[in-house]
């Protein structure tokens, strides 16, 4: 049986703010949005991958713990230089400036509105690999 990782859920404080970040800054496509019983849900996609943003009441019953935590989400992108510029122009916190790794990626790490760290990386030909 093959296992695939194609869906990730992030608990967020403000689903509209996070939609703006992931759609307008990162470049994912908004595919669904709904509100049900004080839960706000949005689904964004990047190819076959889906990112669900979940805003829910912060109670013992629903709370999923501290947002952001130690998680680092990595996206393989094209045009990392342009994305870095877009992040900076939109006042997104940059946790690690744009640079080139010894293993062959040009990347930077930005922080989303809920504290999740995103590494946006683009392969660089002729390095590493």
Backbone as XML, in Angstrom:
<?xml version="1.0"?>
<chain id="A" units="angstrom">
  <residue number="1" name="UNK">
    <atom name="N" x="0.839" y="-1.184" z="0.000"/>
    <atom name="CA" x="0.000" y="0.000" z="0.000"/>
    <atom name="C" x="0.882" y="1.246" z="0.000"/>
  </residue>
  <residue number="2" name="UNK">
    <atom name="N" x="0.665" y="2.133" z="-0.948"/>
    <atom name="CA" x="1.440" y="3.370" z="-1.047"/>
    <atom name="C" x="0.843" y="4.433" z="-0.140"/>
  </residue>
  <residue number="3" name="UNK">
    <atom name="N" x="1.695" y="5.215" z="0.463"/>
    <atom name="CA" x="1.258" y="6.315" z="1.312"/>
    <atom name="C" x="1.616" y="7.621" z="0.635"/>
  </residue>
  <residue number="4" name="UNK">
    <atom name="N" x="0.679" y="8.551" z="0.626"/>
    <atom name="CA" x="0.923" y="9.859" z="0.031"/>
    <atom name="C" x="0.613" y="10.938" z="1.043"/>
  </residue>
  <residue number="5" name="UNK">
    <atom name="N" x="1.373" y="12.002" z="1.015"/>
    <atom name="CA" x="1.114" y="13.171" z="1.852"/>
    <atom name="C" x="0.631" y="14.268" z="0.925"/>
  </residue>
  <residue number="6" name="UNK">
    <atom name="N" x="-0.689" y="14.529" z="0.962"/>
    <atom name="CA" x="-1.252" y="15.493" z="0.029"/>
    <atom name="C" x="-2.132" y="16.526" z="0.698"/>
  </residue>
  <residue number="7" name="UNK">
    <atom name="N" x="-2.240" y="16.482" z="2.019"/>
    <atom name="CA" x="-3.168" y="17.375" z="2.696"/>
    <atom name="C" x="-2.580" y="17.744" z="4.061"/>
  </residue>
  <residue number="8" name="UNK">
    <atom name="N" x="-2.594" y="19.018" z="4.381"/>
    <atom name="CA" x="-2.079" y="19.501" z="5.653"/>
    <atom name="C" x="-3.076" y="20.484" z="6.232"/>
  </residue>
  <residue number="9" name="UNK">
    <atom name="N" x="-3.332" y="20.392" z="7.536"/>
    <atom name="CA" x="-4.237" y="21.303" z="8.220"/>
    <atom name="C" x="-3.413" y="22.192" z="9.150"/>
  </residue>
  <residue number="10" name="UNK">
    <atom name="N" x="-3.617" y="23.501" z="9.033"/>
    <atom name="CA" x="-2.989" y="24.453" z="9.946"/>
    <atom name="C" x="-4.091" y="25.152" z="10.728"/>
  </residue>
  <residue number="11" name="UNK">
    <atom name="N" x="-3.977" y="25.152" z="12.045"/>
    <atom name="CA" x="-4.894" y="25.912" z="12.869"/>
    <atom name="C" x="-4.436" y="27.369" z="12.840"/>
  </residue>
  <residue number="12" name="UNK">
    <atom name="N" x="-5.359" y="28.282" z="12.547"/>
    <atom name="CA" x="-5.021" y="29.698" z="12.409"/>
    <atom name="C" x="-5.931" y="30.555" z="13.276"/>
  </residue>
  <residue number="13" name="UNK">
    <atom name="N" x="-5.477" y="31.756" z="13.608"/>
    <atom name="CA" x="-6.285" y="32.687" z="14.406"/>
    <atom name="C" x="-7.334" y="33.397" z="13.572"/>
  </residue>
  <residue number="14" name="UNK">
    <atom name="N" x="-7.009" y="33.727" z="12.326"/>
    <atom name="CA" x="-7.904" y="34.504" z="11.468"/>
    <atom name="C" x="-7.809" y="33.929" z="10.050"/>
  </residue>
  <residue number="15" name="UNK">
    <atom name="N" x="-8.822" y="33.174" z="9.649"/>
    <atom name="CA" x="-8.760" y="32.486" z="8.368"/>
    <atom name="C" x="-8.644" y="33.461" z="7.197"/>
  </residue>
  <residue number="16" name="UNK">
    <atom name="N" x="-9.294" y="34.620" z="7.255"/>
    <atom name="CA" x="-9.201" y="35.591" z="6.161"/>
    <atom name="C" x="-7.787" y="36.133" z="6.020"/>
  </residue>
  <residue number="17" name="UNK">
    <atom name="N" x="-7.140" y="36.420" z="7.131"/>
    <atom name="CA" x="-5.753" y="36.900" z="7.115"/>
    <atom name="C" x="-4.841" y="35.837" z="6.519"/>
  </residue>
  <residue number="18" name="UNK">
    <atom name="N" x="-5.082" y="34.575" z="6.877"/>
    <atom name="CA" x="-4.252" y="33.490" z="6.367"/>
    <atom name="C" x="-4.521" y="33.209" z="4.897"/>
  </residue>
  <residue number="19" name="UNK">
    <atom name="N" x="-5.780" y="33.339" z="4.462"/>
    <atom name="CA" x="-6.082" y="33.212" z="3.029"/>
    <atom name="C" x="-5.289" y="34.260" z="2.258"/>
  </residue>
  <residue number="20" name="UNK">
    <atom name="N" x="-5.321" y="35.490" z="2.734"/>
    <atom name="CA" x="-4.562" y="36.557" z="2.068"/>
    <atom name="C" x="-3.086" y="36.169" z="1.954"/>
  </residue>
  <residue number="21" name="UNK">
    <atom name="N" x="-2.513" y="35.673" z="3.035"/>
    <atom name="CA" x="-1.098" y="35.319" z="3.036"/>
    <atom name="C" x="-0.805" y="34.198" z="2.035"/>
  </residue>
  <residue number="22" name="UNK">
    <atom name="N" x="-1.511" y="33.077" z="2.160"/>
    <atom name="CA" x="-1.199" y="31.913" z="1.332"/>
    <atom name="C" x="-1.628" y="32.070" z="-0.125"/>
  </residue>
  <residue number="23" name="UNK">
    <atom name="N" x="-2.692" y="32.824" z="-0.378"/>
    <atom name="CA" x="-3.145" y="33.034" z="-1.761"/>
    <atom name="C" x="-2.380" y="34.185" z="-2.409"/>
  </residue>
  <residue number="24" name="UNK">
    <atom name="N" x="-2.391" y="35.351" z="-1.765"/>
    <atom name="CA" x="-1.883" y="36.563" z="-2.396"/>
    <atom name="C" x="-0.379" y="36.748" z="-2.298"/>
  </residue>
  <residue number="25" name="UNK">
    <atom name="N" x="0.240" y="36.148" z="-1.300"/>
    <atom name="CA" x="1.685" y="36.306" z="-1.135"/>
    <atom name="C" x="2.436" y="35.053" z="-1.559"/>
  </residue>
  <residue number="26" name="UNK">
    <atom name="N" x="2.003" y="33.871" z="-1.060"/>
    <atom name="CA" x="2.686" y="32.623" z="-1.402"/>
    <atom name="C" x="2.296" y="32.126" z="-2.788"/>
  </residue>
  <residue number="27" name="UNK">
    <atom name="N" x="1.045" y="32.325" z="-3.209"/>
    <atom name="CA" x="0.621" y="31.965" z="-4.555"/>
    <atom name="C" x="-0.203" y="30.697" z="-4.668"/>
  </residue>
  <residue number="28" name="UNK">
    <atom name="N" x="-0.766" y="30.193" z="-3.562"/>
    <atom name="CA" x="-1.655" y="29.042" z="-3.640"/>
    <atom name="C" x="-3.017" y="29.486" z="-4.159"/>
  </residue>
  <residue number="29" name="UNK">
    <atom name="N" x="-3.808" y="28.526" z="-4.627"/>
    <atom name="CA" x="-5.122" y="28.811" z="-5.207"/>
    <atom name="C" x="-6.203" y="28.439" z="-4.195"/>
  </residue>
  <residue number="30" name="UNK">
    <atom name="N" x="-7.112" y="29.381" z="-3.901"/>
    <atom name="CA" x="-8.230" y="29.130" z="-2.995"/>
    <atom name="C" x="-9.246" y="28.269" z="-3.724"/>
  </residue>
  <residue number="31" name="UNK">
    <atom name="N" x="-9.554" y="27.075" z="-3.165"/>
    <atom name="CA" x="-10.475" y="26.159" z="-3.834"/>
    <atom name="C" x="-11.790" y="25.965" z="-3.085"/>
  </residue>
  <residue number="32" name="UNK">
    <atom name="N" x="-11.830" y="26.268" z="-1.792"/>
    <atom name="CA" x="-13.070" y="26.114" z="-1.023"/>
    <atom name="C" x="-12.978" y="26.951" z="0.243"/>
  </residue>
  <residue number="33" name="UNK">
    <atom name="N" x="-14.163" y="27.374" z="0.699"/>
    <atom name="CA" x="-14.229" y="28.151" z="1.930"/>
    <atom name="C" x="-15.629" y="27.977" z="2.510"/>
  </residue>
  <residue number="34" name="UNK">
    <atom name="N" x="-15.710" y="27.742" z="3.833"/>
    <atom name="CA" x="-17.020" y="27.628" z="4.469"/>
    <atom name="C" x="-16.927" y="27.937" z="5.958"/>
  </residue>
  <residue number="35" name="UNK">
    <atom name="N" x="-18.078" y="28.236" z="6.525"/>
    <atom name="CA" x="-18.189" y="28.472" z="7.963"/>
    <atom name="C" x="-19.280" y="27.551" z="8.474"/>
  </residue>
  <residue number="36" name="UNK">
    <atom name="N" x="-18.961" y="26.813" z="9.539"/>
    <atom name="CA" x="-19.918" y="25.884" z="10.102"/>
    <atom name="C" x="-19.703" y="25.793" z="11.610"/>
  </residue>
  <residue number="37" name="UNK">
    <atom name="N" x="-20.745" y="26.094" z="12.381"/>
    <atom name="CA" x="-20.707" y="25.985" z="13.844"/>
    <atom name="C" x="-19.461" y="26.647" z="14.444"/>
  </residue>
  <residue number="38" name="UNK">
    <atom name="N" x="-19.253" y="27.907" z="14.114"/>
    <atom name="CA" x="-18.134" y="28.715" z="14.617"/>
    <atom name="C" x="-16.772" y="28.233" z="14.135"/>
  </residue>
  <residue number="39" name="UNK">
    <atom name="N" x="-16.746" y="27.350" z="13.167"/>
    <atom name="CA" x="-15.502" y="26.897" z="12.550"/>
    <atom name="C" x="-15.423" y="27.514" z="11.157"/>
  </residue>
  <residue number="40" name="UNK">
    <atom name="N" x="-14.315" y="28.162" z="10.868"/>
    <atom name="CA" x="-14.082" y="28.751" z="9.551"/>
    <atom name="C" x="-13.011" y="27.895" z="8.872"/>
  </residue>
  <residue number="41" name="UNK">
    <atom name="N" x="-13.307" y="27.456" z="7.661"/>
    <atom name="CA" x="-12.401" y="26.558" z="6.953"/>
    <atom name="C" x="-12.142" y="27.117" z="5.559"/>
  </residue>
  <residue number="42" name="UNK">
    <atom name="N" x="-10.892" y="27.042" z="5.137"/>
    <atom name="CA" x="-10.524" y="27.393" z="3.765"/>
    <atom name="C" x="-9.555" y="26.330" z="3.270"/>
  </residue>
  <residue number="43" name="UNK">
    <atom name="N" x="-9.691" y="25.972" z="2.017"/>
    <atom name="CA" x="-8.778" y="25.007" z="1.406"/>
    <atom name="C" x="-8.090" y="25.699" z="0.235"/>
  </residue>
  <residue number="44" name="UNK">
    <atom name="N" x="-6.772" y="25.620" z="0.227"/>
    <atom name="CA" x="-5.972" y="26.174" z="-0.858"/>
    <atom name="C" x="-5.183" y="25.033" z="-1.475"/>
  </residue>
  <residue number="45" name="UNK">
    <atom name="N" x="-4.867" y="25.160" z="-2.750"/>
    <atom name="CA" x="-4.149" y="24.071" z="-3.397"/>
    <atom name="C" x="-2.925" y="24.565" z="-4.144"/>
  </residue>
  <residue number="46" name="UNK">
    <atom name="N" x="-2.006" y="23.625" z="-4.300"/>
    <atom name="CA" x="-0.795" y="23.811" z="-5.084"/>
    <atom name="C" x="-0.569" y="22.480" z="-5.779"/>
  </residue>
  <residue number="47" name="UNK">
    <atom name="N" x="-0.979" y="22.377" z="-7.035"/>
    <atom name="CA" x="-0.940" y="21.091" z="-7.725"/>
    <atom name="C" x="-1.887" y="20.123" z="-7.033"/>
  </residue>
  <residue number="48" name="UNK">
    <atom name="N" x="-1.390" y="18.941" z="-6.676"/>
    <atom name="CA" x="-2.197" y="17.937" z="-5.988"/>
    <atom name="C" x="-2.223" y="18.133" z="-4.474"/>
  </residue>
  <residue number="49" name="UNK">
    <atom name="N" x="-1.441" y="19.061" z="-3.966"/>
    <atom name="CA" x="-1.352" y="19.293" z="-2.520"/>
    <atom name="C" x="-2.440" y="20.258" z="-2.067"/>
  </residue>
  <residue number="50" name="UNK">
    <atom name="N" x="-3.074" y="19.960" z="-0.918"/>
    <atom name="CA" x="-4.074" y="20.842" z="-0.350"/>
    <atom name="C" x="-3.652" y="21.297" z="1.037"/>
  </residue>
  <residue number="51" name="UNK">
    <atom name="N" x="-3.816" y="22.573" z="1.282"/>
    <atom name="CA" x="-3.562" y="23.168" z="2.593"/>
    <atom name="C" x="-4.902" y="23.638" z="3.137"/>
  </residue>
  <residue number="52" name="UNK">
    <atom name="N" x="-5.306" y="23.087" z="4.289"/>
    <atom name="CA" x="-6.545" y="23.518" z="4.920"/>
    <atom name="C" x="-6.199" y="24.456" z="6.064"/>
  </residue>
  <residue number="53" name="UNK">
    <atom name="N" x="-6.866" y="25.594" z="6.062"/>
    <atom name="CA" x="-6.739" y="26.562" z="7.150"/>
    <atom name="C" x="-7.980" y="26.416" z="8.016"/>
  </residue>
  <residue number="54" name="UNK">
    <atom name="N" x="-7.782" y="26.250" z="9.310"/>
    <atom name="CA" x="-8.884" y="25.990" z="10.232"/>
    <atom name="C" x="-8.860" y="27.001" z="11.363"/>
  </residue>
  <residue number="55" name="UNK">
    <atom name="N" x="-9.903" y="27.821" z="11.427"/>
    <atom name="CA" x="-10.087" y="28.756" z="12.528"/>
    <atom name="C" x="-11.231" y="28.197" z="13.364"/>
  </residue>
  <residue number="56" name="UNK">
    <atom name="N" x="-10.962" y="27.924" z="14.638"/>
    <atom name="CA" x="-11.974" y="27.328" z="15.494"/>
    <atom name="C" x="-11.915" y="27.949" z="16.883"/>
  </residue>
  <residue number="57" name="UNK">
    <atom name="N" x="-12.977" y="27.764" z="17.667"/>
    <atom name="CA" x="-12.981" y="28.333" z="19.017"/>
    <atom name="C" x="-11.794" y="27.804" z="19.829"/>
  </residue>
  <residue number="58" name="UNK">
    <atom name="N" x="-11.193" y="28.674" z="20.603"/>
    <atom name="CA" x="-10.054" y="28.277" z="21.430"/>
    <atom name="C" x="-10.539" y="27.833" z="22.803"/>
  </residue>
  <residue number="59" name="UNK">
    <atom name="N" x="-10.944" y="26.592" z="22.891"/>
    <atom name="CA" x="-11.392" y="26.009" z="24.155"/>
    <atom name="C" x="-10.662" y="24.694" z="24.349"/>
  </residue>
  <residue number="60" name="UNK">
    <atom name="N" x="-10.788" y="24.125" z="25.513"/>
    <atom name="CA" x="-10.188" y="22.812" z="25.779"/>
    <atom name="C" x="-10.681" y="21.792" z="24.754"/>
  </residue>
  <residue number="61" name="UNK">
    <atom name="N" x="-11.972" y="21.890" z="24.414"/>
    <atom name="CA" x="-12.576" y="20.926" z="23.499"/>
    <atom name="C" x="-11.961" y="20.983" z="22.108"/>
  </residue>
  <residue number="62" name="UNK">
    <atom name="N" x="-11.676" y="22.205" z="21.618"/>
    <atom name="CA" x="-11.220" y="22.349" z="20.244"/>
    <atom name="C" x="-9.746" y="22.710" z="20.098"/>
  </residue>
  <residue number="63" name="UNK">
    <atom name="N" x="-9.151" y="23.328" z="21.100"/>
    <atom name="CA" x="-7.783" y="23.832" z="20.944"/>
    <atom name="C" x="-6.801" y="22.744" z="20.563"/>
  </residue>
  <residue number="64" name="UNK">
    <atom name="N" x="-5.985" y="23.012" z="19.566"/>
    <atom name="CA" x="-4.995" y="22.037" z="19.111"/>
    <atom name="C" x="-3.601" y="22.351" z="19.637"/>
  </residue>
  <residue number="65" name="UNK">
    <atom name="N" x="-3.498" y="23.286" z="20.540"/>
    <atom name="CA" x="-2.178" y="23.602" z="21.071"/>
    <atom name="C" x="-1.601" y="24.864" z="20.475"/>
  </residue>
  <residue number="66" name="UNK">
    <atom name="N" x="-0.358" y="25.106" z="20.779"/>
    <atom name="CA" x="0.326" y="26.317" z="20.349"/>
    <atom name="C" x="0.491" y="26.329" z="18.836"/>
  </residue>
  <residue number="67" name="UNK">
    <atom name="N" x="0.117" y="27.425" z="18.223"/>
    <atom name="CA" x="0.264" y="27.551" z="16.773"/>
    <atom name="C" x="1.735" y="27.754" z="16.417"/>
  </residue>
  <residue number="68" name="UNK">
    <atom name="N" x="2.075" y="27.336" z="15.245"/>
    <atom name="CA" x="3.446" y="27.533" z="14.764"/>
    <atom name="C" x="4.368" y="26.428" z="15.217"/>
  </residue>
  <residue number="69" name="UNK">
    <atom name="N" x="4.604" y="26.354" z="16.502"/>
    <atom name="CA" x="5.447" y="25.302" z="17.061"/>
    <atom name="C" x="6.788" y="25.199" z="16.372"/>
  </residue>
  <residue number="70" name="UNK">
    <atom name="N" x="7.293" y="23.995" z="16.251"/>
    <atom name="CA" x="8.583" y="23.763" z="15.632"/>
    <atom name="C" x="8.459" y="23.359" z="14.175"/>
  </residue>
  <residue number="71" name="UNK">
    <atom name="N" x="7.288" y="23.541" z="13.590"/>
    <atom name="CA" x="7.056" y="23.080" z="12.227"/>
    <atom name="C" x="7.685" y="24.023" z="11.201"/>
  </residue>
  <residue number="72" name="UNK">
    <atom name="N" x="8.241" y="23.417" z="10.169"/>
    <atom name="CA" x="8.771" y="24.164" z="9.031"/>
    <atom name="C" x="8.161" y="23.557" z="7.774"/>
  </residue>
  <residue number="73" name="UNK">
    <atom name="N" x="7.399" y="24.348" z="7.040"/>
    <atom name="CA" x="6.789" y="23.893" z="5.795"/>
    <atom name="C" x="7.705" y="24.295" z="4.652"/>
  </residue>
  <residue number="74" name="UNK">
    <atom name="N" x="8.054" y="23.346" z="3.792"/>
    <atom name="CA" x="8.922" y="23.677" z="2.662"/>
    <atom name="C" x="8.150" y="23.552" z="1.366"/>
  </residue>
  <residue number="75" name="UNK">
    <atom name="N" x="8.213" y="24.597" z="0.550"/>
    <atom name="CA" x="7.599" y="24.617" z="-0.764"/>
    <atom name="C" x="8.701" y="24.724" z="-1.806"/>
  </residue>
  <residue number="76" name="UNK">
    <atom name="N" x="8.685" y="23.837" z="-2.810"/>
    <atom name="CA" x="9.576" y="23.969" z="-3.950"/>
    <atom name="C" x="8.898" y="24.936" z="-4.915"/>
  </residue>
  <residue number="77" name="UNK">
    <atom name="N" x="9.595" y="25.979" z="-5.289"/>
    <atom name="CA" x="8.998" y="27.039" z="-6.096"/>
    <atom name="C" x="9.866" y="27.353" z="-7.306"/>
  </residue>
  <residue number="78" name="UNK">
    <atom name="N" x="9.294" y="28.115" z="-8.196"/>
    <atom name="CA" x="10.049" y="28.732" z="-9.284"/>
    <atom name="C" x="9.974" y="30.228" z="-9.042"/>
  </residue>
  <residue number="79" name="UNK">
    <atom name="N" x="11.066" y="30.918" z="-9.229"/>
    <atom name="CA" x="11.073" y="32.362" z="-9.023"/>
    <atom name="C" x="11.214" y="32.762" z="-7.565"/>
  </residue>
  <residue number="80" name="UNK">
    <atom name="N" x="12.115" y="32.094" z="-6.851"/>
    <atom name="CA" x="12.278" y="32.363" z="-5.424"/>
    <atom name="C" x="12.694" y="33.817" z="-5.156"/>
  </residue>
  <residue number="81" name="UNK">
    <atom name="N" x="13.452" y="34.404" z="-6.060"/>
    <atom name="CA" x="13.881" y="35.802" z="-5.899"/>
    <atom name="C" x="12.656" y="36.730" z="-5.860"/>
  </residue>
  <residue number="82" name="UNK">
    <atom name="N" x="11.704" y="36.496" z="-6.783"/>
    <atom name="CA" x="10.493" y="37.306" z="-6.825"/>
    <atom name="C" x="9.625" y="37.105" z="-5.589"/>
  </residue>
  <residue number="83" name="UNK">
    <atom name="N" x="9.526" y="35.868" z="-5.104"/>
    <atom name="CA" x="8.760" y="35.598" z="-3.892"/>
    <atom name="C" x="9.387" y="36.273" z="-2.682"/>
  </residue>
  <residue number="84" name="UNK">
    <atom name="N" x="10.713" y="36.246" z="-2.616"/>
    <atom name="CA" x="11.413" y="36.909" z="-1.517"/>
    <atom name="C" x="11.082" y="38.408" z="-1.525"/>
  </residue>
  <residue number="85" name="UNK">
    <atom name="N" x="11.111" y="39.002" z="-2.698"/>
    <atom name="CA" x="10.782" y="40.423" z="-2.837"/>
    <atom name="C" x="9.332" y="40.672" z="-2.405"/>
  </residue>
  <residue number="86" name="UNK">
    <atom name="N" x="8.406" y="39.812" z="-2.835"/>
    <atom name="CA" x="6.996" y="39.944" z="-2.459"/>
    <atom name="C" x="6.815" y="39.843" z="-0.952"/>
  </residue>
  <residue number="87" name="UNK">
    <atom name="N" x="7.484" y="38.894" z="-0.313"/>
    <atom name="CA" x="7.408" y="38.755" z="1.150"/>
    <atom name="C" x="7.879" y="40.051" z="1.809"/>
  </residue>
  <residue number="88" name="UNK">
    <atom name="N" x="9.023" y="40.563" z="1.373"/>
    <atom name="CA" x="9.586" y="41.782" z="1.972"/>
    <atom name="C" x="8.645" y="42.975" z="1.770"/>
  </residue>
  <residue number="89" name="UNK">
    <atom name="N" x="8.113" y="43.107" z="0.557"/>
    <atom name="CA" x="7.220" y="44.238" z="0.251"/>
    <atom name="C" x="5.935" y="44.193" z="1.072"/>
  </residue>
  <residue number="90" name="UNK">
    <atom name="N" x="5.511" y="42.992" z="1.487"/>
    <atom name="CA" x="4.293" y="42.833" z="2.263"/>
    <atom name="C" x="4.546" y="42.784" z="3.765"/>
  </residue>
  <residue number="91" name="UNK">
    <atom name="N" x="5.771" y="43.061" z="4.178"/>
    <atom name="CA" x="6.097" y="43.122" z="5.598"/>
    <atom name="C" x="6.109" y="41.781" z="6.303"/>
  </residue>
  <residue number="92" name="UNK">
    <atom name="N" x="6.267" y="40.692" z="5.542"/>
    <atom name="CA" x="6.320" y="39.357" z="6.143"/>
    <atom name="C" x="7.643" y="39.207" z="6.876"/>
  </residue>
  <residue number="93" name="UNK">
    <atom name="N" x="7.599" y="38.669" z="8.082"/>
    <atom name="CA" x="8.818" y="38.422" z="8.855"/>
    <atom name="C" x="9.681" y="37.405" z="8.121"/>
  </residue>
  <residue number="94" name="UNK">
    <atom name="N" x="10.944" y="37.716" z="7.953"/>
    <atom name="CA" x="11.902" y="36.817" z="7.319"/>
    <atom name="C" x="12.772" y="36.225" z="8.422"/>
  </residue>
  <residue number="95" name="UNK">
    <atom name="N" x="12.669" y="34.892" z="8.611"/>
    <atom name="CA" x="13.435" y="34.218" z="9.665"/>
    <atom name="C" x="14.837" y="33.864" z="9.189"/>
  </residue>
  <residue number="96" name="UNK">
    <atom name="N" x="15.002" y="33.676" z="7.892"/>
    <atom name="CA" x="16.312" y="33.360" z="7.319"/>
    <atom name="C" x="16.355" y="33.989" z="5.930"/>
  </residue>
  <residue number="97" name="UNK">
    <atom name="N" x="17.306" y="34.876" z="5.731"/>
    <atom name="CA" x="17.403" y="35.604" z="4.465"/>
    <atom name="C" x="17.700" y="34.678" z="3.288"/>
  </residue>
  <residue number="98" name="UNK">
    <atom name="N" x="17.417" y="35.182" z="2.111"/>
    <atom name="CA" x="17.643" y="34.450" z="0.874"/>
    <atom name="C" x="19.120" y="34.119" z="0.733"/>
  </residue>
  <residue number="99" name="UNK">
    <atom name="N" x="19.389" y="32.861" z="0.434"/>
    <atom name="CA" x="20.768" y="32.416" z="0.259"/>
    <atom name="C" x="20.799" y="31.116" z="-0.527"/>
  </residue>
  <residue number="100" name="UNK">
    <atom name="N" x="22.004" y="30.670" z="-0.849"/>
    <atom name="CA" x="22.188" y="29.436" z="-1.606"/>
    <atom name="C" x="22.882" y="28.409" z="-0.732"/>
  </residue>
  <residue number="101" name="UNK">
    <atom name="N" x="22.272" y="27.226" z="-0.639"/>
    <atom name="CA" x="22.826" y="26.151" z="0.183"/>
    <atom name="C" x="23.889" y="25.376" z="-0.579"/>
  </residue>
  <residue number="102" name="UNK">
    <atom name="N" x="24.705" y="24.644" z="0.166"/>
    <atom name="CA" x="25.735" y="23.819" z="-0.463"/>
    <atom name="C" x="25.129" y="22.615" z="-1.186"/>
  </residue>
  <residue number="103" name="UNK">
    <atom name="N" x="23.874" y="22.251" z="-0.854"/>
    <atom name="CA" x="23.232" y="21.103" z="-1.503"/>
    <atom name="C" x="22.417" y="21.500" z="-2.734"/>
  </residue>
  <residue number="104" name="UNK">
    <atom name="N" x="22.437" y="22.790" z="-3.087"/>
    <atom name="CA" x="21.875" y="23.181" z="-4.366"/>
    <atom name="C" x="20.495" y="23.792" z="-4.376"/>
  </residue>
  <residue number="105" name="UNK">
    <atom name="N" x="20.155" y="24.526" z="-3.338"/>
    <atom name="CA" x="18.881" y="25.241" z="-3.330"/>
    <atom name="C" x="19.103" y="26.705" z="-2.992"/>
  </residue>
  <residue number="106" name="UNK">
    <atom name="N" x="18.365" y="27.542" z="-3.654"/>
    <atom name="CA" x="18.306" y="28.972" z="-3.317"/>
    <atom name="C" x="17.020" y="29.109" z="-2.527"/>
  </residue>
  <residue number="107" name="UNK">
    <atom name="N" x="17.110" y="29.564" z="-1.274"/>
    <atom name="CA" x="15.944" y="29.520" z="-0.393"/>
    <atom name="C" x="15.966" y="30.627" z="0.644"/>
  </residue>
  <residue number="108" name="UNK">
    <atom name="N" x="14.770" y="30.860" z="1.236"/>
    <atom name="CA" x="14.632" y="31.733" z="2.390"/>
    <atom name="C" x="13.506" y="31.186" z="3.248"/>
  </residue>
  <residue number="109" name="UNK">
    <atom name="N" x="13.423" y="31.661" z="4.484"/>
    <atom name="CA" x="12.359" y="31.233" z="5.398"/>
    <atom name="C" x="11.585" y="32.463" z="5.834"/>
  </residue>
  <residue number="110" name="UNK">
    <atom name="N" x="10.271" y="32.430" z="5.582"/>
    <atom name="CA" x="9.365" y="33.481" z="6.030"/>
    <atom name="C" x="8.448" y="32.924" z="7.107"/>
  </residue>
  <residue number="111" name="UNK">
    <atom name="N" x="7.790" y="33.815" z="7.825"/>
    <atom name="CA" x="6.897" y="33.411" z="8.909"/>
    <atom name="C" x="5.491" y="33.894" z="8.601"/>
  </residue>
  <residue number="112" name="UNK">
    <atom name="N" x="4.519" y="32.968" z="8.635"/>
    <atom name="CA" x="3.139" y="33.340" z="8.322"/>
    <atom name="C" x="2.503" y="34.049" z="9.521"/>
  </residue>
  <residue number="113" name="UNK">
    <atom name="N" x="1.286" y="34.570" z="9.378"/>
    <atom name="CA" x="0.665" y="35.352" z="10.454"/>
    <atom name="C" x="0.446" y="34.591" z="11.761"/>
  </residue>
  <residue number="114" name="UNK">
    <atom name="N" x="0.484" y="33.253" z="11.732"/>
    <atom name="CA" x="0.289" y="32.459" z="12.945"/>
    <atom name="C" x="1.580" y="31.869" z="13.484"/>
  </residue>
  <residue number="115" name="UNK">
    <atom name="N" x="2.705" y="32.256" z="12.919"/>
    <atom name="CA" x="3.995" y="31.804" z="13.426"/>
    <atom name="C" x="4.545" y="30.560" z="12.754"/>
  </residue>
  <residue number="116" name="UNK">
    <atom name="N" x="3.862" y="30.028" z="11.737"/>
    <atom name="CA" x="4.399" y="28.882" z="11.004"/>
    <atom name="C" x="5.522" y="29.366" z="10.096"/>
  </residue>
  <residue number="117" name="UNK">
    <atom name="N" x="6.611" y="28.620" z="10.083"/>
    <atom name="CA" x="7.751" y="28.983" z="9.241"/>
    <atom name="C" x="7.640" y="28.272" z="7.895"/>
  </residue>
  <residue number="118" name="UNK">
    <atom name="N" x="7.874" y="29.022" z="6.821"/>
    <atom name="CA" x="7.805" y="28.484" z="5.465"/>
    <atom name="C" x="9.148" y="28.657" z="4.783"/>
  </residue>
  <residue number="119" name="UNK">
    <atom name="N" x="9.718" y="27.562" z="4.336"/>
    <atom name="CA" x="10.929" y="27.649" z="3.523"/>
    <atom name="C" x="10.491" y="27.575" z="2.075"/>
  </residue>
  <residue number="120" name="UNK">
    <atom name="N" x="10.845" y="28.571" z="1.307"/>
    <atom name="CA" x="10.572" y="28.583" z="-0.123"/>
    <atom name="C" x="11.899" y="28.370" z="-0.823"/>
  </residue>
  <residue number="121" name="UNK">
    <atom name="N" x="11.999" y="27.282" z="-1.567"/>
    <atom name="CA" x="13.281" y="26.870" z="-2.125"/>
    <atom name="C" x="13.157" y="26.571" z="-3.616"/>
  </residue>
  <residue number="122" name="UNK">
    <atom name="N" x="14.212" y="26.924" z="-4.334"/>
    <atom name="CA" x="14.273" y="26.664" z="-5.765"/>
    <atom name="C" x="15.603" y="25.989" z="-6.058"/>
  </residue>
  <residue number="123" name="UNK">
    <atom name="N" x="15.589" y="24.841" z="-6.761"/>
    <atom name="CA" x="16.843" y="24.187" z="-7.115"/>
    <atom name="C" x="17.719" y="25.097" z="-7.974"/>
  </residue>
  <residue number="124" name="UNK">
    <atom name="N" x="19.016" y="25.021" z="-7.713"/>
    <atom name="CA" x="19.994" y="25.786" z="-8.499"/>
    <atom name="C" x="20.814" y="24.783" z="-9.284"/>
  </residue>
  <residue number="125" name="UNK">
    <atom name="N" x="20.838" y="24.922" z="-10.586"/>
    <atom name="CA" x="21.583" y="23.964" z="-11.420"/>
    <atom name="C" x="23.077" y="24.120" z="-11.195"/>
  </residue>
  <residue number="126" name="UNK">
    <atom name="N" x="23.757" y="22.992" z="-11.235"/>
    <atom name="CA" x="25.218" y="22.986" z="-11.154"/>
    <atom name="C" x="25.774" y="22.984" z="-9.753"/>
  </residue>
  <residue number="127" name="UNK">
    <atom name="N" x="24.930" y="22.959" z="-8.715"/>
    <atom name="CA" x="25.419" y="22.943" z="-7.334"/>
    <atom name="C" x="24.945" y="21.644" z="-6.668"/>
  </residue>
  <residue number="128" name="UNK">
    <atom name="N" x="25.822" y="21.022" z="-5.903"/>
    <atom name="CA" x="25.437" y="19.836" z="-5.142"/>
    <atom name="C" x="25.047" y="18.692" z="-6.053"/>
  </residue>
  <residue number="129" name="UNK">
    <atom name="N" x="23.882" y="18.223" z="-5.898"/>
    <atom name="CA" x="23.255" y="17.117" z="-6.625"/>
    <atom name="C" x="24.150" y="16.537" z="-7.634"/>
  </residue>
</chain>
